[in-house]
Amino acid sequence: MKQKFEKYWDECCLVLAVVVVFDPRFKLNLVEYFYSKIYGTDAHSYIQRVRDKLVNLFIDYGGSFTISVNEPNVMSSSGVETRDSLCDFDRWCYESRVSNNQKSELESYLDEARFPRAETFNILDWWKINSPRLPVLAEIARDILAVPATTVASEAAFSVGGRIIDESRTCLLPDAVEALIVADDWIESIPKRIVHNMELSGTQIENA
């Protein structure tokens, strides 16, 4: 069971870890805490993997933002636009800036104090308010926090007995998930709407 779980977990844990980092209440601290509990002495390599992904995302979004706003598109000899030809250069500049103690937007965000945890906290509002000072990270947060996630009972997903879970059930596309949620809301709202209309018309409803 553990082996089967880790096979799927390895594919999705990186995305989930990045999502957690973009929650200002937890940032990278929560990832470091739980990775140390899960992976023990091997936690450092997994944490570094998350850091590398964050740097790659930051450079990719920052590079495309700079090109689209300040620089004209570069045309190759075949006439096709090339936007990624200087990705390695951007990465080198980022690493040089960090090594020279010139904090990037990403490093500044990670080094800032975590936002206090509160039940009324709205992560989308936080990023909207802080987007002027963290424009690139806000753009990443907008995309990464919109990634849909579905869950299924572990017994149903990994057991070969009983109900068979095929690919269409365990891997739903975002549009399918949205359609199911909307349909469920409609179904649940029908009886309430009927009762409400009958009460408005003065009809007495008798309990069965």
C-alpha positions in Angstrom: 0.0 0.0 0.0 2.8 2.4 1.0 4.6 1.7 -2.3 1.5 2.4 -4.4 0.8 5.6 -2.5 4.4 6.9 -2.9 4.2 6.2 -6.7 1.3 8.7 -7.0 2.5 11.0 -4.2 5.8 11.6 -5.9 3.9 13.1 -8.9 1.7 15.5 -7.0 3.6 16.4 -3.8 5.7 19.0 -5.6 2.7 20.9 -6.9 1.1 20.8 -3.5 4.3 21.9 -1.8 4.5 24.9 -4.1 0.9 25.8 -3.4 1.7 25.8 0.4 4.7 28.1 -0.2 2.3 30.6 -1.8 0.2 30.7 1.4 1.8 33.6 3.4 0.7 31.9 6.7 3.0 28.9 6.0 5.5 29.6 3.2 8.4 27.2 3.0 8.4 26.7 6.8 5.5 24.2 6.7 7.1 22.2 3.9 10.4 22.0 5.8 8.6 20.9 8.9 6.6 18.1 7.4 9.3 17.0 5.0 11.7 16.5 7.9 9.1 14.3 9.6 8.3 12.3 6.4 11.8 11.9 4.9 14.0 12.3 7.9 17.7 12.7 7.0 16.8 12.8 3.3 14.5 15.8 3.7 17.1 18.3 2.5 17.1 17.0 -1.0 13.3 17.1 -1.2 13.2 20.7 0.2 15.9 21.7 -2.3 13.7 20.3 -5.1 10.9 22.6 -4.0 13.3 25.5 -3.9 14.5 24.8 -7.4 11.0 24.6 -8.7 10.2 28.0 -7.1 13.2 29.6 -8.6 12.4 28.1 -12.0 8.8 29.4 -11.8 10.0 32.9 -10.7 12.5 33.1 -13.5 10.0 31.8 -16.1 7.3 34.3 -15.1 9.7 37.2 -14.6 11.4 36.6 -17.9 8.2 36.4 -19.9 6.9 39.5 -18.1 10.0 41.5 -18.9 9.9 40.5 -22.6 6.2 41.2 -23.1 6.4 44.7 -21.5 9.9 46.2 -22.1 11.5 44.3 -25.0 10.5 43.5 -28.5 10.1 39.9 -29.6 13.2 38.3 -31.0 12.8 36.6 -34.4 14.8 33.6 -35.3 16.1 33.0 -38.8 13.0 30.9 -39.6 10.8 33.9 -38.7 9.5 32.2 -35.5 9.5 34.2 -32.2 12.0 32.9 -29.7 11.3 33.8 -26.1 13.3 31.2 -24.2 16.8 31.7 -25.8 18.0 33.6 -22.8 16.5 31.5 -20.0 19.9 30.3 -18.9 21.2 33.9 -18.8 18.2 34.9 -16.7 18.9 32.1 -14.3 22.5 33.1 -14.1 21.6 36.7 -13.3 19.2 35.5 -10.6 21.7 33.3 -8.9 24.4 36.0 -9.1 22.0 38.5 -7.5 21.2 36.2 -4.7 24.9 35.3 -4.1 25.7 39.1 -3.9 23.0 39.5 -1.1 20.7 41.4 -3.5 17.4 39.9 -2.5 15.0 39.1 -5.3 11.3 39.3 -5.0 11.1 35.6 -4.2 13.8 35.7 -1.5 12.2 38.8 0.1 8.8 37.1 0.3 10.3 33.9 1.8 12.3 35.9 4.4 9.4 38.0 5.5 7.5 37.1 8.7 4.6 34.7 8.1 1.1 36.2 8.2 -0.8 35.3 11.4 -3.2 32.4 11.0 -6.9 33.4 11.2 -10.1 31.7 10.2 -11.2 34.8 8.3 -8.0 34.9 6.2 -8.6 35.2 2.5 -5.5 34.2 0.5 -6.7 35.7 -2.8 -7.4 39.0 -1.1 -3.9 38.9 0.4 -2.2 38.4 -3.0 -4.4 41.1 -4.5 -3.4 43.6 -1.9 0.3 42.7 -2.1 0.5 42.4 -5.9 2.0 45.9 -6.4 5.1 45.0 -4.4 5.2 41.3 -5.4 4.0 41.5 -9.0 5.7 38.4 -10.4 4.8 36.2 -7.4 1.2 37.5 -7.5 1.0 36.3 -11.1 2.4 32.9 -10.2 0.0 32.7 -7.2 -3.0 33.5 -9.5 -2.2 30.5 -11.7 -0.9 28.0 -9.1 -3.8 28.6 -6.6 -6.3 27.9 -9.4 -5.0 24.4 -10.0 -8.0 22.0 -9.3 -7.4 19.0 -7.1 -9.7 15.9 -6.7 -9.6 13.3 -3.9 -10.7 9.7 -3.8 -10.8 7.2 -0.9 -7.4 5.5 -0.7 -9.1 2.1 -0.4 -11.0 2.6 -3.6 -8.0 4.0 -5.5 -5.5 1.3 -4.6 -7.6 -1.8 -3.9 -8.1 -4.3 -6.7 -11.2 -5.8 -5.1 -14.7 -4.6 -4.7 -15.5 -1.6 -6.9 -13.1 -1.1 -9.8 -12.0 2.5 -10.2 -11.1 3.2 -13.9 -9.1 6.1 -15.2 -12.2 8.3 -15.9 -13.1 8.2 -12.2 -9.7 8.7 -10.6 -8.4 11.3 -13.0 -11.2 13.8 -13.7 -10.5 16.8 -15.9 -11.2 20.3 -14.4 -14.2 20.8 -16.7 -15.7 17.5 -15.6 -15.2 18.3 -11.9 -16.8 21.7 -12.3 -19.8 20.1 -14.2 -20.3 17.5 -11.4 -20.2 20.1 -8.7 -22.7 22.4 -10.5 -25.0 19.4 -11.2 -24.9 18.4 -7.6 -25.8 21.9 -6.4 -28.7 22.0 -8.9 -30.0 18.6 -7.7 -29.8 19.6 -4.0 -31.4 23.0 -4.6 -34.5 21.6 -6.5 -36.5 20.3 -3.4 -35.7 23.5 -1.4 -36.8 25.6 -4.3 -40.1 23.7 -4.7 -40.8 23.9 -0.9 -40.0 27.6 -0.9 -42.4 28.2 -3.9 -45.2 26.2 -2.3 -44.8 28.1 1.0 -45.0 31.4 -0.9 -48.2 30.3 -2.6 -49.8 29.3 0.7 -49.9 25.6 0.0 -49.7 23.5 3.1 -47.1 20.8 3.0 -47.9 17.6 4.9 -45.2 15.4 6.3 -45.2 11.9 4.9 
